[in-house]
């Protein structure tokens, strides 16, 4: 681990991270940033088979995965991510890609039980450069939340056709769900929609009811995550 820790390192939960990328320069730079912030790199992999083995052997909190990996440099990393999600649902996953791969996002979202799944991030490599941005995204995903690139989100919203289980939502309720998928809290939703927080809570509960999401042990957080998964996983 690097000798000098970043200023935020003492305030965050240190994560055990597996890195997978066939570009050694990019991999080294990413590892340096994360180690400087107090995280532990448990393994590095340059291809998908090594990635699967590294996750199984080291049980990390987070796997950072390049979508295009050897030998074909197509979707080996993405397929490995889906396998990891199914076999190790508690491992958070941060996908990196030079290009958007929207048609394959649904498979990753639906892999593994939603209630047990770790966080999920999907970022374009061109944006994952500065140390502050890298650590912010890693913190979000490592904490079990979502960090999906804004352009990818907008493309999903433009092209997605809602499933039957979303058909009963009113326009306002669908807007609330869309903003939930962007990570807005109830307070932020109230401010964005110019309505009271109580009205937002009523809309959110109605969305849960219409989607058939009943309260469970983890209550709001678990249902909120499952509602967002249902929204993002809508058919094309």
C-alpha positions as CSV (number, residue, x, y, z in Angstrom):
1,X,0.0,0.0,0.0
2,X,1.3,3.5,-0.7
3,X,2.9,5.3,2.2
4,X,0.8,8.5,2.1
5,X,-2.9,8.0,2.6
6,X,-5.3,10.5,1.0
7,X,-7.3,13.0,3.2
8,X,-10.5,11.0,3.0
9,X,-9.0,7.6,3.8
10,X,-9.4,7.8,7.5
11,X,-13.1,8.7,7.2
12,X,-14.2,5.8,4.9
13,X,-14.6,2.1,5.1
14,X,-11.5,0.5,3.6
15,X,-12.5,-1.9,0.8
16,X,-10.9,-5.1,-0.4
17,X,-10.8,-4.7,-4.2
18,X,-10.1,-6.9,-7.2
19,X,-9.0,-5.1,-10.4
20,X,-9.5,-6.5,-13.9
21,X,-8.1,-4.8,-17.0
22,X,-5.7,-5.9,-19.7
23,X,-4.1,-2.4,-19.9
24,X,-1.2,-2.6,-17.3
25,X,-0.7,1.2,-17.3
26,X,-4.4,1.9,-16.6
27,X,-4.5,-0.9,-14.0
28,X,-1.4,0.4,-12.2
29,X,-2.8,4.0,-12.1
30,X,-6.1,2.8,-10.8
31,X,-4.4,0.7,-8.1
32,X,-2.3,3.6,-7.0
33,X,-5.3,5.9,-6.6
34,X,-7.2,3.3,-4.6
35,X,-4.3,2.3,-2.4
36,X,-3.6,6.0,-1.7
37,X,-7.1,6.2,-0.3
38,X,-6.6,3.3,2.1
39,X,-8.2,0.5,0.0
40,X,-6.5,-2.9,-0.3
41,X,-6.0,-4.4,-3.8
42,X,-6.4,-8.2,-3.2
43,X,-5.7,-9.2,-6.8
44,X,-5.2,-7.9,-10.3
45,X,-6.4,-9.8,-13.4
46,X,-5.7,-9.3,-17.1
47,X,-8.3,-11.6,-18.4
48,X,-11.8,-12.9,-17.4
49,X,-10.8,-16.4,-16.2
50,X,-8.2,-14.9,-13.8
51,X,-10.9,-12.4,-12.6
52,X,-13.4,-15.2,-11.7
53,X,-10.6,-17.1,-9.9
54,X,-9.4,-13.9,-8.0
55,X,-13.0,-13.2,-6.7
56,X,-13.5,-16.7,-5.6
57,X,-10.1,-16.9,-3.9
58,X,-10.0,-13.5,-2.2
59,X,-13.7,-12.7,-1.5
60,X,-13.4,-9.0,-2.1
61,X,-15.9,-6.2,-1.3
62,X,-15.7,-4.8,-4.8
63,X,-14.6,-5.9,-8.3
64,X,-13.6,-3.2,-10.8
65,X,-14.0,-4.8,-14.3
66,X,-13.2,-3.6,-17.8
67,X,-16.0,-4.9,-20.1
68,X,-13.7,-5.7,-23.0
69,X,-11.0,-8.2,-22.1
70,X,-8.9,-10.9,-23.9
71,X,-8.9,-13.0,-25.9
72,X,-11.5,-11.4,-28.2
73,X,-11.8,-8.0,-26.5
74,X,-15.6,-8.1,-26.8
75,X,-17.7,-8.8,-23.7
76,X,-15.6,-11.2,-21.7
77,X,-15.5,-8.8,-18.7
78,X,-19.2,-8.3,-18.8
79,X,-19.9,-12.0,-18.9
80,X,-17.6,-12.5,-16.0
81,X,-19.4,-9.8,-14.1
82,X,-22.7,-11.6,-14.6
83,X,-21.2,-14.8,-13.4
84,X,-19.7,-13.1,-10.3
85,X,-23.1,-11.4,-9.5
86,X,-24.8,-14.8,-9.6
87,X,-22.1,-16.7,-7.6
88,X,-21.1,-14.0,-5.2
89,X,-24.1,-11.6,-5.0
90,X,-22.6,-9.7,-2.0
91,X,-19.6,-8.5,-4.1
92,X,-20.2,-5.0,-5.5
93,X,-19.3,-4.5,-9.2
94,X,-18.0,-1.4,-11.0
95,X,-17.9,-1.9,-14.8
96,X,-15.7,0.3,-17.0
97,X,-16.1,0.6,-20.7
98,X,-14.9,2.8,-23.6
99,X,-18.3,2.4,-25.2
100,X,-21.9,2.0,-24.0
101,X,-23.1,-1.6,-23.9
102,X,-26.8,-1.0,-23.1
103,X,-28.2,-4.2,-24.5
104,X,-26.3,-6.3,-21.9
105,X,-27.0,-4.2,-18.8
106,X,-30.2,-6.0,-18.0
107,X,-28.5,-9.3,-17.6
108,X,-26.2,-7.9,-14.9
109,X,-29.0,-6.1,-13.1
110,X,-31.1,-9.3,-12.9
111,X,-28.2,-11.6,-11.9
112,X,-28.4,-12.6,-8.2
113,X,-31.2,-11.8,-5.7
114,X,-31.7,-8.1,-5.5
115,X,-32.0,-8.0,-1.7
116,X,-28.6,-9.6,-1.3
117,X,-26.7,-7.9,-4.1
118,X,-23.9,-5.5,-3.6
119,X,-23.6,-2.1,-5.3
120,X,-23.4,-1.6,-9.1
121,X,-21.5,1.0,-11.1
122,X,-21.2,1.4,-14.9
123,X,-18.9,4.2,-16.0
124,X,-17.3,5.3,-19.2
125,X,-13.5,5.0,-19.1
126,X,-13.0,8.5,-20.5
127,X,-14.6,9.9,-17.3
128,X,-12.8,7.7,-14.8
129,X,-9.6,9.7,-14.8
130,X,-9.2,12.1,-11.9
131,X,-8.5,10.7,-8.4
132,X,-11.6,12.5,-6.8
133,X,-14.0,11.0,-9.4
134,X,-12.5,7.5,-9.1
135,X,-12.8,7.5,-5.3
136,X,-16.3,9.0,-5.3
137,X,-17.6,6.3,-7.6
138,X,-15.8,3.5,-5.7
139,X,-17.2,4.8,-2.4
140,X,-20.8,4.8,-3.8
141,X,-20.6,1.3,-5.3
142,X,-18.6,-0.1,-2.4
143,X,-21.4,1.1,0.0
144,X,-24.0,-0.9,-1.9
145,X,-25.4,2.0,-4.0
146,X,-25.5,2.6,-7.8
147,X,-23.2,4.8,-9.8
148,X,-24.3,4.7,-13.4
149,X,-22.8,7.2,-15.9
150,X,-25.2,10.0,-16.8
151,X,-25.0,9.4,-20.6
152,X,-25.8,5.7,-20.0
153,X,-28.8,6.6,-17.8
154,X,-30.1,9.0,-20.4
155,X,-29.8,6.5,-23.2
156,X,-31.7,3.9,-21.1
157,X,-34.5,6.4,-20.4
158,X,-34.7,7.3,-24.1
159,X,-34.9,3.7,-25.4
160,X,-36.5,1.7,-22.6
161,X,-40.0,0.5,-23.1
162,X,-41.7,-0.1,-19.7
163,X,-42.6,-3.6,-18.8
164,X,-46.2,-4.6,-17.9
165,X,-45.5,-4.2,-14.2
166,X,-44.8,-0.5,-14.8
167,X,-47.9,0.1,-16.9
168,X,-50.2,0.9,-13.9
169,X,-48.0,3.8,-12.8
170,X,-49.3,7.3,-13.4
171,X,-47.0,9.8,-15.1
172,X,-46.1,11.4,-11.8
173,X,-45.4,8.1,-10.2
174,X,-43.2,7.0,-13.2
175,X,-41.3,10.3,-12.9
176,X,-40.7,9.6,-9.2
177,X,-39.4,6.2,-10.0
178,X,-37.1,7.6,-12.8
179,X,-35.6,10.1,-10.3
180,X,-35.2,7.4,-7.7
181,X,-33.2,5.5,-10.3
182,X,-30.9,8.6,-10.6
183,X,-30.2,8.3,-6.9
184,X,-32.3,11.2,-5.6
185,X,-33.5,11.0,-2.0
186,X,-37.1,11.8,-1.0
187,X,-36.0,15.3,0.1
188,X,-34.3,15.8,-3.3
189,X,-37.4,14.5,-5.1
190,X,-39.6,16.9,-3.2
191,X,-37.4,19.8,-4.3
192,X,-37.1,18.7,-7.9
193,X,-40.8,18.2,-8.3
194,X,-41.9,21.2,-6.2
195,X,-44.1,19.0,-3.9
196,X,-44.0,18.2,-0.2
197,X,-41.8,15.5,1.2
198,X,-45.0,13.8,2.5
199,X,-46.5,13.8,-1.0
200,X,-43.3,12.2,-2.3
201,X,-43.5,9.5,0.4
202,X,-47.1,8.8,-0.6
203,X,-46.0,8.5,-4.3
204,X,-43.1,6.2,-3.4
205,X,-45.3,3.9,-1.3
206,X,-47.8,3.7,-4.1
207,X,-45.1,2.8,-6.5
208,X,-44.0,0.0,-4.2
209,X,-47.6,-1.2,-3.9
210,X,-48.2,-1.2,-7.7
211,X,-44.9,-3.0,-8.3
212,X,-45.9,-5.7,-5.8
213,X,-43.0,-4.8,-3.5
214,X,-44.1,-5.7,0.1
215,X,-42.2,-4.6,3.2
216,X,-39.5,-7.0,4.4
217,X,-36.8,-7.0,7.0
218,X,-34.8,-4.2,5.4
219,X,-38.0,-2.3,4.5
220,X,-37.4,1.0,2.6
221,X,-33.9,0.4,1.4
222,X,-34.5,-3.0,0.0
223,X,-37.8,-2.1,-1.7
224,X,-36.2,1.1,-3.2
225,X,-33.3,-1.0,-4.6
226,X,-35.7,-3.5,-6.1
227,X,-37.9,-0.8,-7.6
228,X,-34.9,0.8,-9.3
229,X,-33.8,-2.6,-10.6
230,X,-37.3,-3.2,-12.1
231,X,-37.1,0.3,-13.8
232,X,-33.6,-0.1,-15.2
233,X,-34.2,-3.6,-16.4
234,X,-37.2,-2.7,-18.6
235,X,-37.3,-4.4,-22.0
236,X,-36.1,-2.6,-25.1
